[in-house]
Amino acid sequence: DADDLLYWFRVRAGDPHPPGKSWGWDFHGPDMPYGLKGSVAGLFLMGAGGAVRWPAPQGVILGSGGSDAGDRGHGHGRGHGHEHGVGDDHDHGDARAAGTALERLQALRQRMAAVVAGVAACQDARSGYAMAFPAAEINCRENPDYVQSWVTHGMLEAALGGAEGALPVLRRHFDWFNNATALPLFLPPAGGDGGYPWPVPPATPPAPPDPGYTRGNSQFDHGHLVYLIYQGLIHQTRLALSPVGTQADVDVATQLYQEDWWLRQLIERNVSAIWQRRYYPHNYEITAIEGYADLYMLTANSTYLDAVDGFVDMFRAHFLFPAGGSVAIKEWAVYPPDSFLLTCRGDDAHNRTLRSTGELCGQAFWIKLNQRLHRLRPWRAEYPLQIERNIFNTVISQIVPDGGGIRQFALLHKVKMPATNIGTCCEGQGTRILGSLPEYLFSTVPRNGTLLVNMFAPASISWPLPSAGGAAATVVMETESPYRAPVSITVSTPRGEPAAFELRIRIPSWVDGASVTVAVAGEAPIAAPTGQYLSVSRTWRDGDAVSFDLAPAFVVHTYGGLTQIPPFKRYAIEVGPVLLAAVGPWNATTECIHVRGVDPMRPRDWLVADTPGNPLSFAVRGNPGVRYMPYFEVQDETFEAYPIIEQ
């Protein structure tokens, strides 16, 4: 509850026995005996601030331009929610469910407000310092970067969710942080050369009571200098782009976090800058790339965007699984380009700490980075495609139904990881993405009223039209994608009068065929090429409709990573944006599932849709007991994303 989330804030503010208790990673986890104090409050606010932004859940919720770039006119404007589908034909059971959902939403909003108010009450009255750990530890362990970023994300999302006081708390805290004498005066050696450990400043706090601890030889000496420094950039740039951002936020980012050597290597497409970066290589590098994208928006310095493009090109080519798009790099181990590791140390689902892939944090960061690039280049369909694949295959897939928790890694081999509910990093970012899901469906361009349809789900959006004096138009999208192909989009014009605007519809590259036939309000059908946006610019009448089918292609990926099983070959199958997983008998010798007697490159010949209501569930002809199902539907089954297929 709120008291648990505020426990360490109150301890730091001088209450030795506050109500509630220390919970999860606030004390336990990777930084024991110190903990990541305050991070769990940030985790909660990330998700809650997102979830309460959307219309009441008795309707189908919509998308908008997004939140991470702030509200300063960068990128797309934010759409307003519009509910639909709530009519007299709903039975009383629906009404009761809606009432319960409304009550839960209100309770979530109240708890969010209580946490923000609690953090504000604990803020130091003189200095403005607001974190849960002591101010003297601002440069210790993961405090300045991980924890401070988590709280910043959470407070910014809470502000977007209507929590009064969140932005002033952040502003006062970062006025302190931006001028703190504890800030480091240097960055890691250029290129990571020069040896480790790096010099530790004299101000390093005393060593913890650990007999094995050696001053100057631990990541916990001075986390900002040694461990994941790059994740601290994001709290500066997100705040700078918010309504309370200042030039000082930008200056600290460019002077104390920016790594010019790394920018140069990324621009040169030096792939070692990703997987051999000191210190450590990690998918958390993406958070710094988000920050550099923000700095481009803040400064218009093309160096930042060139480096972002270099990173994205290399990461997409070498560190995303070709099937499903899972992130193939973590920490603590070596992940060469194209390694695409499928197994970890042993096969114990509870002991996958080394050489794991698919960390949910990395998936969330990749979604947020592609969202930024979509704002910068809204006509390019590649960025929503990346977001779409990740949501289906690496976010939804990690959620255990009915509040069972969130998995840390999207493991693609044998069994999924057990879910947790202890305030892990992945629970935080997973919660953040779940709270922001509607953002990715639509985008708007405020200057001319263009609406972009980026993804496909039952949803609606209302947004202001300059051509109608700012009055709102509404679009309702009806579809059962990805399970079924038809999509229908209906326009309601302001006041029911004709209105001119451009509608851009993403025609996905995963569609079967080179084009999609689109019917627009009874006009001649349009053959829209796949992998692009279709632009329909016209004067719309109330009730005009656009309809088309997104029939998915079957795409086969031959496994080329390091987890080979000679002499066999492994293959993954996608149907549209959805990664399939094989479930069935486990071969203890090869440690894999086998599919026999089929042509791996012609799955339509042997996958048989035989489940009423689920056209993405398949039996395998000639292989009794083996089935394919969407990876995101797998829960406790033994499965394989890259099974052995023997022709």
C-alpha positions in Angstrom: 0.0 0.0 0.0 1.0 3.7 0.0 2.7 3.3 3.4 4.9 0.6 2.1 5.9 2.6 -0.9 6.7 5.6 1.2 8.6 3.7 4.0 12.1 4.7 3.1 11.2 8.2 2.1 9.8 8.7 5.7 12.9 7.0 7.2 15.2 9.4 5.3 13.0 12.3 6.4 13.6 11.5 10.1 10.8 9.1 11.1 12.6 6.0 12.6 9.3 4.0 12.8 7.1 4.9 9.9 3.9 3.0 9.2 4.1 0.3 6.6 7.2 -1.9 5.9 10.1 -2.1 3.6 9.1 -4.0 0.5 10.8 -5.9 -2.4 13.8 -4.3 -4.1 13.6 -1.3 -1.9 15.7 -3.3 0.5 16.2 -6.8 -1.0 17.4 -7.6 -4.5 20.7 -6.9 -6.2 21.9 -4.1 -4.0 21.6 -5.7 -0.5 22.3 -4.7 2.2 21.5 -1.2 0.9 18.6 -1.8 -1.4 17.3 0.4 -4.2 15.4 2.7 -1.8 12.5 4.5 -3.4 12.6 2.5 -6.7 9.4 0.6 -5.9 7.4 3.8 -5.5 8.8 4.9 -8.9 7.7 1.5 -10.3 4.1 1.9 -9.0 3.8 5.5 -10.2 5.0 4.6 -13.7 2.1 2.2 -14.2 -0.5 4.0 -12.2 0.2 7.4 -13.9 -0.2 5.8 -17.3 -3.3 3.7 -16.5 -5.4 6.5 -15.0 -5.0 8.7 -18.1 -7.3 6.7 -20.2 -11.1 6.7 -20.3 -13.1 4.7 -17.8 -12.8 1.0 -18.6 -16.4 0.4 -19.5 -15.5 1.7 -23.0 -12.8 0.6 -25.3 -9.7 2.8 -24.8 -7.8 4.7 -27.4 -4.3 5.8 -28.2 -2.5 9.1 -28.3 0.7 10.8 -29.3 2.5 9.6 -26.2 4.1 10.9 -23.0 7.9 10.5 -22.9 8.7 13.6 -24.9 6.8 15.9 -22.5 4.3 18.6 -23.4 6.5 21.1 -25.2 5.3 20.7 -28.7 7.9 18.1 -29.6 6.5 15.2 -31.7 2.8 14.6 -31.7 0.0 16.1 -29.6 -1.9 14.0 -27.1 -5.4 12.8 -28.2 -8.4 12.8 -25.9 -10.2 9.6 -24.9 -13.5 8.7 -26.3 -15.5 5.8 -25.1 -17.7 3.7 -27.4 -19.7 0.5 -27.2 -21.6 1.5 -24.1 -25.2 1.3 -24.9 -28.6 0.1 -23.6 -27.9 -3.4 -25.1 -25.3 -4.1 -22.4 -26.7 -6.5 -19.7 -26.5 -5.9 -16.0 -23.5 -8.1 -15.6 -21.5 -5.8 -17.9 -22.7 -2.9 -15.8 -21.6 -4.5 -12.6 -18.2 -5.3 -14.1 -17.9 -1.7 -15.3 -18.7 -0.4 -11.9 -16.0 -2.6 -10.3 -13.5 -1.5 -12.9 -14.4 2.2 -12.2 -14.0 1.6 -8.5 -10.5 0.0 -9.0 -9.5 2.9 -11.3 -10.5 5.4 -8.7 -8.7 3.5 -6.0 -5.6 3.4 -8.1 -5.9 7.2 -8.7 -6.2 7.8 -5.0 -3.2 5.7 -4.1 -1.2 7.4 -6.8 -2.1 10.8 -5.3 -1.2 9.6 -1.8 2.2 8.4 -2.9 3.0 11.7 -4.7 1.7 13.7 -1.6 3.8 11.5 0.7 7.0 12.1 -1.4 6.3 15.8 -1.3 5.8 15.8 2.5 9.2 14.1 2.9 11.0 16.5 0.6 13.7 18.5 2.4 12.2 21.9 3.1 15.5 23.7 2.7 17.4 21.9 -0.1 14.6 20.3 -2.0 16.2 16.9 -1.9 13.4 14.3 -2.4 14.9 10.8 -2.9 14.3 8.0 -0.4 18.1 7.3 0.2 20.2 9.7 2.1 21.5 12.7 0.1 25.1 11.8 1.1 24.6 8.6 -0.9 23.6 10.3 -4.2 26.8 9.0 -5.9 26.7 5.5 -4.4 25.8 2.3 -6.1 22.8 2.6 -8.4 21.3 5.6 -6.6 22.0 8.4 -9.0 21.1 6.6 -12.1 18.7 3.6 -11.7 16.8 4.7 -8.6 16.7 8.4 -9.5 15.5 7.5 -13.0 12.8 5.2 -11.7 11.4 7.9 -9.4 11.6 10.5 -12.2 9.7 8.3 -14.6 7.1 7.6 -12.0 6.6 11.2 -11.0 6.4 12.4 -14.6 3.8 9.7 -15.4 1.9 10.6 -12.3 1.8 14.2 -13.4 0.4 13.2 -16.7 -2.2 11.2 -14.8 -3.3 14.3 -12.9 -1.3 14.1 -9.7 -0.9 17.6 -8.5 2.5 18.4 -7.0 4.5 15.7 -8.9 6.2 18.2 -11.2 7.1 20.8 -8.4 8.7 18.0 -6.4 10.9 16.9 -9.3 11.8 20.5 -10.1 13.0 21.3 -6.6 14.9 18.0 -6.3 16.7 18.5 -9.6 17.5 22.0 -8.7 19.4 20.4 -5.8 20.9 17.6 -7.9 22.0 19.8 -10.8 24.1 21.8 -8.3 25.2 19.0 -6.0 28.9 19.1 -5.0 28.8 15.3 -5.1 28.3 15.2 -8.9 31.3 13.5 -10.6 33.7 15.7 -12.5 34.7 13.1 -15.0 33.3 10.3 -17.1 34.7 6.8 -17.7 37.8 6.7 -19.9 37.2 7.2 -23.6 36.2 3.9 -25.2 36.4 2.2 -21.8 40.2 1.9 -22.1 42.5 2.6 -19.3 41.7 -0.3 -17.0 39.3 -1.0 -14.2 38.8 -0.1 -11.5 38.8 3.6 -12.3 39.9 6.1 -9.6 37.4 6.5 -6.8 36.8 10.1 -5.6 37.9 10.8 -2.0 34.2 11.5 -1.2 33.3 7.8 -1.5 31.3 6.8 1.6 32.8 4.2 4.0 32.9 0.6 2.8 30.0 -1.6 3.9 30.5 -4.2 6.6 31.4 -6.9 4.1 34.7 -8.9 4.7 35.0 -9.5 1.0 34.7 -5.9 0.0 37.8 -4.0 -1.3 37.6 -0.3 -1.6 38.1 0.7 -5.3 37.4 -2.8 -6.5 33.6 -3.0 -6.5 30.8 -1.7 -8.7 29.2 -0.5 -5.5 32.0 1.9 -4.7 30.7 4.6 -6.9 27.9 3.4 -9.1 27.7 6.5 -11.2 31.2 6.0 -12.4 31.3 2.3 -12.8 27.9 0.7 -13.3 25.4 1.7 -15.9 26.3 5.4 -15.9 24.4 5.7 -19.2 21.0 5.1 -17.6 21.2 8.4 -15.7 21.0 10.4 -18.8 17.3 9.7 -19.2 16.2 11.5 -16.0 17.8 14.7 -17.2 16.4 14.7 -20.7 12.8 13.6 -19.7 12.7 16.3 -17.1 14.1 18.8 -19.6 11.3 18.1 -22.0 8.6 18.4 -19.3 6.7 21.6 -18.5 9.2 22.3 -15.7 12.4 21.6 -17.6 15.3 24.0 -17.5 18.5 24.6 -19.4 20.4 23.3 -16.3 18.8 19.8 -16.9 20.3 19.9 -20.4 23.7 21.1 -19.2 24.1 18.4 -16.7 23.2 15.8 -19.3 25.7 17.1 -21.9 28.5 17.9 -19.4 28.3 15.0 -16.9 26.6 12.2 -18.8 27.3 12.6 -22.5 30.1 10.3 -23.7 31.5 11.8 -26.9 33.7 8.8 -27.6 30.6 6.6 -27.6 28.7 8.9 -29.9 31.6 8.8 -32.4 31.7 5.0 -32.3 27.9 4.7 -32.8 28.0 7.1 -35.8 30.8 5.0 -37.3 28.6 1.9 -36.9 31.2 0.2 -34.6 29.2 -2.7 -33.3 31.7 -3.3 -30.4 30.4 0.0 -29.0 27.3 -2.0 -28.1 28.4 -5.4 -27.0 31.9 -4.6 -25.7 31.1 -1.3 -24.1 32.7 -0.7 -20.7 31.2 -1.0 -18.0 28.9 -3.1 -18.6 27.3 -4.0 -21.9 23.6 -4.2 -21.3 20.2 -3.5 -22.9 20.1 -0.5 -20.5 22.3 1.2 -23.1 19.0 1.9 -24.9 18.0 4.3 -22.1 21.0 6.5 -23.0 20.0 6.3 -26.7 16.5 7.5 -25.6 18.3 10.3 -23.9 20.3 11.2 -26.9 17.1 11.3 -29.0 15.7 13.7 -26.5 18.8 15.8 -26.7 18.4 16.0 -30.4 14.8 17.3 -29.9 16.1 19.8 -27.3 19.1 21.1 -29.2 18.6 20.2 -32.9 22.3 19.0 -32.9 22.3 16.3 -35.6 25.3 14.5 -33.9 22.8 13.0 -31.4 20.4 11.8 -34.1 23.3 10.3 -36.2 24.4 8.4 -33.1 20.9 7.2 -32.4 20.5 6.0 -36.0 23.8 4.2 -35.8 22.8 2.4 -32.6 19.3 1.5 -33.9 20.7 0.1 -37.2 23.2 -2.1 -35.4 20.9 -3.2 -32.6 18.1 -4.1 -35.0 20.5 -6.1 -37.2 22.5 -7.9 -34.5 20.8 -7.8 -31.1 17.1 -8.5 -31.8 15.9 -12.0 -32.4 14.8 -12.1 -36.0 11.6 -13.9 -34.9 9.6 -12.0 -32.4 12.0 -9.1 -31.9 13.2 -10.1 -28.4 16.3 -8.2 -27.1 19.3 -10.5 -27.2 21.7 -8.8 -24.9 21.8 -8.4 -21.1 24.6 -8.0 -18.5 27.1 -10.2 -16.7 27.9 -12.2 -19.8 29.2 -11.9 -23.4 26.6 -11.5 -26.1 28.4 -11.2 -29.5 26.5 -9.9 -32.5 24.1 -12.4 -33.8 24.6 -14.8 -30.9 20.8 -15.0 -30.1 21.4 -17.3 -27.2 18.4 -19.5 -26.4 19.6 -21.3 -23.2 21.2 -20.1 -20.0 23.1 -21.9 -17.2 21.2 -25.1 -16.9 17.5 -25.6 -17.6 16.2 -24.6 -14.2 13.7 -21.9 -14.8 14.5 -20.4 -11.4 18.2 -20.1 -12.2 18.5 -18.2 -15.4 20.7 -15.4 -14.2 23.5 -15.9 -16.7 23.2 -15.5 -20.5 19.5 -14.8 -20.3 17.9 -12.9 -23.2 14.6 -11.1 -23.6 14.8 -8.9 -20.5 11.5 -7.0 -20.2 13.3 -3.8 -19.3 15.1 -3.8 -22.6 11.9 -4.5 -24.5 10.3 -1.5 -22.8 13.2 0.8 -23.6 13.2 -0.4 -27.2 9.4 0.5 -27.4 10.0 3.9 -26.0 13.0 4.6 -28.3 11.0 3.6 -31.3 8.1 5.8 -30.1 10.5 8.8 -30.1 11.7 8.0 -33.6 8.1 7.7 -34.7 7.5 11.2 -33.5 10.5 12.5 -35.4 9.6 10.6 -38.6 5.9 9.9 -38.4 5.6 8.7 -42.0 8.0 5.8 -41.6 6.2 2.5 -40.8 9.2 0.7 -39.4 9.0 2.2 -35.9 5.4 1.2 -35.2 6.3 -2.2 -36.5 9.0 -2.6 -33.9 6.6 -1.4 -31.1 3.9 -3.8 -32.3 6.2 -6.9 -32.4 7.5 -6.1 -28.9 4.1 -5.6 -27.4 2.8 -8.9 -28.7 5.8 -11.0 -28.2 7.8 -9.6 -25.3 5.4 -7.6 -23.2 2.0 -9.3 -23.2 3.9 -12.6 -23.2 5.4 -11.7 -19.8 2.1 -11.1 -18.0 0.6 -13.8 -15.9 -3.2 -13.5 -15.9 -5.3 -12.6 -12.9 -2.6 -10.6 -11.1 -0.1 -13.5 -11.1 2.9 -11.1 -11.6 5.3 -10.2 -14.3 8.2 -12.3 -15.7 11.6 -10.7 -16.1 12.8 -12.5 -19.2 11.0 -13.6 -22.4 12.8 -16.9 -22.5 12.3 -18.7 -25.8 13.3 -22.2 -24.7 11.5 -24.9 -22.7 9.7 -23.1 -19.9 8.8 -19.5 -19.2 10.4 -17.8 -16.2 8.3 -17.7 -13.0 6.6 -14.4 -12.5 7.5 -12.2 -9.6 5.8 -9.4 -7.6 8.7 -8.0 -5.6 9.5 -4.7 -7.3 12.1 -5.9 -9.9 13.3 -3.6 -12.6 11.3 -5.6 -15.2 8.1 -5.3 -13.1 8.7 -1.5 -13.2 9.2 -1.2 -16.9 6.5 -3.8 -17.6 4.0 -1.9 -15.5 5.1 1.3 -17.3 4.4 -0.2 -20.8 1.1 -1.7 -19.7 0.0 1.7 -18.4 0.9 3.4 -21.7 -0.4 0.8 -24.2 -3.1 3.0 -25.7 -0.4 5.5 -26.7 0.9 3.4 -29.5 -2.4 2.9 -31.4 -2.8 6.4 -32.8 -0.8 9.5 -33.3 -1.9 13.0 -34.2 -0.1 15.9 -35.9 -1.6 19.0 -34.2 -0.6 21.6 -36.8 -2.9 20.1 -39.5 -5.0 17.6 -37.7 -3.6 14.5 -39.4 -4.4 11.2 -37.7 -2.1 8.2 -38.0 -3.4 4.7 -37.3 -0.3 2.8 -36.2 -1.6 -0.4 -34.7 -4.8 -2.4 -34.8 -7.1 -3.0 -31.9 -10.7 -2.2 -30.9 -10.3 1.5 -30.0 -11.3 5.0 -30.5 -9.8 8.5 -30.4 -11.2 12.0 -30.4 -8.8 14.8 -31.5 -9.1 18.5 -32.4 -9.3 19.5 -36.1 -7.8 22.9 -37.1 -10.0 22.8 -40.2 -13.1 22.7 -37.9 -11.9 25.5 -35.5 -10.5 23.0 -33.0 -13.7 21.0 -32.7 -13.1 17.3 -32.2 -13.5 14.5 -34.7 -13.7 10.9 -33.6 -12.5 7.7 -35.2 -13.7 4.3 -34.0 -11.7 1.2 -35.1 -13.2 -2.2 -34.9 -11.1 -5.3 -35.4 -10.1 -8.6 -33.8 -6.5 -8.4 -35.0 -4.2 -10.3 -34.8 -6.7 -13.2 -34.6 -8.8 -12.1 -37.6 -8.1 -10.0 -40.7 -10.9 -7.5 -41.1 -10.4 -3.9 -39.9 -13.1 -1.2 -40.0 -12.5 2.5 -39.2 -15.6 4.8 -38.9 -15.4 8.6 -38.8 -17.6 10.9 -36.8 -17.1 14.5 -37.8 -17.4 17.6 -35.6 -21.1 18.5 -35.1 -21.9 16.0 -37.9 -20.7 18.4 -40.5 -18.2 17.7 -43.3 -14.6 18.1 -42.2 -11.3 17.9 -44.1 -8.3 16.1 -42.6 -5.7 13.5 -43.6 -6.0 9.9 -42.3 -2.8 7.9 -42.6 -3.1 4.1 -42.1 -0.2 1.9 -41.6 -0.3 -1.1 -44.0 1.9 -3.6 -42.2 4.8 -5.3 -43.9 3.7 -8.6 -42.3 0.6 -8.8 -44.5 0.4 -11.6 -47.0 1.0 -10.0 -50.4 2.5 -6.8 -51.8 -0.6 -4.7 -51.2 -3.9 -4.4 -49.4 -7.2 -3.4 -50.9 -8.6 -0.5 -49.0 -12.2 0.7 -49.4 -12.9 4.3 -48.5 -16.4 5.6 -48.1 -17.8 3.8 -51.2 -15.1 5.2 -53.5 -13.0 3.1 -55.9 -10.8 0.6 -53.9 -7.2 1.6 -53.3 -4.3 -0.9 -53.7 -2.1 0.2 -50.7 1.5 -1.1 -50.7 2.6 -3.0 -47.6 5.3 -1.6 -45.3 4.1 2.0 -45.7 1.4 4.4 -44.6 -1.6 4.9 -46.9 -2.5 8.6 -47.0 -6.2 9.4 -47.4 -6.7 13.1 -47.5 -10.3 14.2 -48.2 -13.4 15.9 -46.8 -15.0 13.4 -44.6 -18.7 13.1 -43.9 -20.2 11.9 -40.7 -20.3 8.1 -40.8 -17.8 7.6 -43.6 -16.0 4.3 -43.2 -12.7 2.7 -44.3 -12.3 -1.0 -44.4 -9.6 -3.5 -45.3 -8.3 -7.0 -44.4 -4.9 -7.6 -42.8 -4.4 -11.2 -43.8 -1.1 -12.3 -42.2 1.8 -14.0 -43.9 3.6 -17.0 -42.5 7.3 -16.1 -42.1 9.9 -18.8 -41.3 13.2 -17.8 -39.6 16.1 -20.3 -39.8 18.0 -20.1 -36.5 21.5 -18.8 -37.0 22.6 -18.1 -33.4 25.1 -19.9 -31.1 22.6 -22.3 -29.5 22.8 -24.9 -32.3 22.0 -28.6 -32.0 24.0 -30.4 -34.6 23.2 -32.0 -37.0 19.7 -30.5 -36.8 18.3 -27.2 -37.8 16.0 -25.0 -35.8 13.2 -22.8 -37.1 10.8 -20.2 -35.8 7.5 -19.2 -37.3 5.7 -15.9 -37.2 2.1 -15.3 -38.3 1.9 -11.6 -39.0 3.4 -9.8 -36.0 2.8 -12.9 -33.7 5.6 -15.3 -32.8 4.4 -18.9 -32.6 5.7 -21.5 -30.1 5.7 -25.2 -30.5 4.4 -27.1 -27.5 4.4 -30.9 -27.1 6.7 -33.8 -26.3 10.2 -32.9 -25.0 13.2 -34.7 -26.4 15.6 -35.2 -23.4 18.5 -36.0 -25.7 18.5 -32.9 -27.8 16.8 -30.7 -25.2 14.3 -29.5 -27.7 10.9 -30.2 -29.3 11.0 -32.0 -32.7 8.6 -31.6 -35.6 9.1 -34.4 -38.2 8.3 -35.1 -41.8 7.4 -31.5 -42.9 9.0 -28.9 -45.1 10.1 -26.1 -42.6 9.7 -23.4 -45.3 6.1 -24.3 -46.1 4.2 -24.1 -42.8 0.9 -23.5 -44.5 1.1 -27.1 -45.8 1.2 -28.7 -42.3 -0.2 -26.2 -39.8 -3.9 -27.0 -39.3 -6.0 -24.4 -37.5 -8.4 -26.6 -35.5 -9.4 -24.6 -32.5 -12.8 -22.8 -32.8 -12.4 -19.1 -31.9 -8.6 -19.2 -32.2 -7.3 -19.2 -35.7 -3.7 -18.9 -34.4 -3.8 -22.3 -32.7 -2.5 -25.1 -34.9 -2.2 -28.9 -34.9 0.8 -30.2 -36.8 -0.1 -32.7 -39.5 1.7 -36.1 -38.9 2.9 -35.0 -35.5 0.4 -36.1 -32.8 0.8 -34.2 -29.6 2.7 -31.2 -31.1 0.9 -27.9 -31.5 1.8 -24.3 -32.3 0.2 -21.5 -30.4 1.0 -17.8 -30.0 4.0 -17.4 -27.7 2.1 -14.8 -25.7 -0.5 -17.4 -24.9 2.1 -19.9 -23.4 1.9 -20.0 -19.6 3.1 -23.3 -18.0 3.5 -25.4 -21.1 6.8 -26.9 -22.2 7.5 -25.1 -25.4 10.2 -24.1 -27.9 10.2 -21.0 -30.0 12.9 -22.5 -32.3 12.1 -26.2 -32.4 14.0 -28.7 -34.5 12.1 -29.3 -37.8 13.2 -32.4 -39.7 12.1 -32.6 -43.3 
